[in-house]
Amino acid sequence: MKSLDRFIEEAANSVAPKKCPPGQYYCFNDKKCKKIPTGYRVGYGGMLRPEKKNGGKNGNGNGNGNGNGNGTNGGNGGNGNGGNGGGNGGGMGEEVVNLPLKVIVPKNQTEFDLGLMFKESLDQDTGMLFVFEENGEKYFHMKNTLIPLDVAFINEEGVVVNIKELHPLRTMPVSSDCDALYAIEVNRGWFEKNNVRIGDKVLDI
């Protein structure tokens, strides 16, 4: 079984923009290669990411959580129910946990915003990964989403910082309660069944 970060890399490469010269990134808005700003690097999918452990956190990218999606600018309500996932003993963040999970990665903003809306089921051992443009507190809602889900919020180091329940059709937002750069949605109970807990490192960033 491939590790989750490998799935992400392959998915990102499948929709990645054209390659740019060293020191440049592809700007989706201007549709051309531009110089990488100081303090940034190119991350998954060719998107700019703040340099790790260096200075500020560049905005907080509150999201719009359409069903499961969760954009980066602007908050649209979400589903909210409290979290699950208890703390994990020390040291777990030092080794990557290989998840037996088939990952769906939205290919564009529309898919990102829709997330798992309107779907009647999600295959076992399948999840949806959201890669945000900026590190910050994230919000998800469950409007038009019929499947009971759990969402793991993951920081820029690839470590699970929170796990919360998402209840079908609820429109109150669920917050990560802390900064996150990634989120993974799965069927309710999947994280518990597979012993994924807060503090586990699931992305080899």
Disulfide bonds with the S-S distance in Angstrom:
Cys20-Cys33 2.02
